[in-house]
Every structure is written in structure tokens, then in C-alpha cells.
Amino acid sequence: MQLTLFGKAVRKARIDSGCTLKTMAHELNISISYLSALETGKKKISPKWVKLIEQYFLSNKIYIHNLKSLADLSNNSVSLLGLPKEHKMLIVHIASLQLTSEQVQQITNSLPQTNYHL
């Protein structure tokens, strides 16, 4: 199965740190198949796993940019918990629009800079 964006970022970090899937799974105290399922999108990536995986790589001095956002994309969902009502309404409104690529680019250009590498 193909890797998700989250999975690609995690796999790259594993390669950069010289860590195998087996070693990482062992150190996170999960099965190899579960970690693989997180990378391939067979399992949803909970905030708990984003945090644990970020901490795992930070302990190896590797930072993965936007890991939470990559998990959200791979899960095909974004949590609205804790956001103000106005933010929630904006997200729902944008999600319901039929935008062209040019319109998406215009909106993206009007937002503060991010370090997304998709």
C-alpha cells in the first residue's frame, strides 16, 4: 500500500536517523504492523501518536515539519475542538467551496507563511 504524506515524513525521518521500522515500533512499544498501518493510512493517526512520534524523533535530534498537519491530511479530517466559533465557520465555509487552483493559490498567498512541504 502507498504511504500517506504522514507516512512519507515518518519514513524519511526513520531513514535520516538510521532507524528501522522494527526498531521504532519496539521503542514505541507497538507492533510493526500497527506502525506500518499508521504510515500507510490503514489506521487513523491520533494526536497521541503524533506527539509520541514527534518526541521519538526529537530525542534523535530530528524535527519533522508540520507532522500534525500531515496527520490531519492523511486522516482526511481536521479537529475543530477548541477553535473559536468564527474559525470553525470559516473552515466549514472554505471546505464547501468549489475553488479553482488559481483561487486556492490566491488564498494561500494571502495567509501567513507556513513551512508546508507537501
Secondary structure, 3 states (H helix, E strand, C coil): CCCCHHHHHHHHHHHHHCCCHHHHHHHHCCCHHHHHHHHHCCCCCCHHHHHHHHHHHHHCCCCCCCHHHHHHHHHCCCCCCCCCHHHHHHHHHHHHCCCCHHHHHHHHHHCCCCCCCC
